[in-house]
């Protein structure tokens, strides 16, 4: 089995309300609009959402993957999407935890991505030459960059909306 893995965990504290934070991090449109590499997210039947992601990997080039996820937690303090039961090759787990801190909300984000193939060539014809470790390392960098950019853009959007409402 040929496996490529990447994970990210981080947090940010925003000047916003719990309701706005949950709404923002629960809306796939925000990911598609603000996270680099997300080519689209579409809703499918049975509560499934399909994320189409593209990342550049040195030597190999552009790699596109489709991730079928379903919401597995929806509580005031936590949102989570996990791989759909039918998914066998591309796994994506995304979670956001929310904690109110006075007039701010602390948001803890985690994401895990895994691509599984029977053979390296099933991922890309050069994948065996590059190897699991090197590709995973590059994917780790790309996932980190994607999410950090998304979180920076989320801060601008959410805190900008809060500032506009305070001025009104």
Rosetta blueprint (number, residue, H / E / L):
1 X L
2 X E
3 X E
4 X E
5 X E
6 X E
7 X E
8 X E
9 X E
10 X E
11 X E
12 X E
13 X E
14 X E
15 X L
16 X L
17 X L
18 X H
19 X H
20 X H
21 X H
22 X H
23 X H
24 X H
25 X H
26 X H
27 X L
28 X H
29 X H
30 X H
31 X H
32 X H
33 X H
34 X H
35 X L
36 X L
37 X L
38 X E
39 X E
40 X E
41 X E
42 X E
43 X E
44 X L
45 X H
46 X H
47 X H
48 X E
49 X E
50 X E
51 X E
52 X E
53 X E
54 X E
55 X E
56 X E
57 X E
58 X L
59 X L
60 X L
61 X E
62 X E
63 X E
64 X E
65 X E
66 X E
67 X E
68 X E
69 X E
70 X E
71 X E
72 X E
73 X E
74 X E
75 X E
76 X L
77 X L
78 X E
79 X E
80 X E
81 X E
82 X E
83 X E
84 X L
85 X L
86 X L
87 X L
88 X L
89 X L
90 X E
91 X E
92 X E
93 X E
94 X E
95 X E
96 X E
97 X E
98 X E
99 X E
100 X E
101 X E
102 X L
103 X L
104 X E
105 X E
106 X E
107 X E
108 X E
109 X E
110 X E
111 X E
112 X E
113 X E
114 X E
115 X E
116 X E
117 X E
118 X L
119 X L
120 X H
121 X H
122 X H
123 X L
124 X L
125 X L
126 X L
127 X H
128 X H
129 X H
130 X H
131 X L
132 X H
133 X H
134 X H
135 X H
136 X H
137 X H
138 X H
139 X H
140 X H
141 X H
142 X H
143 X H
144 X H
145 X H
146 X H
147 X H
148 X H
149 X H
150 X H
151 X H
152 X H
153 X H
154 X H
155 X H
156 X H
157 X H
158 X H
159 X H
160 X H
161 X H
162 X H
163 X H
164 X H
165 X H
166 X H
167 X H
168 X L
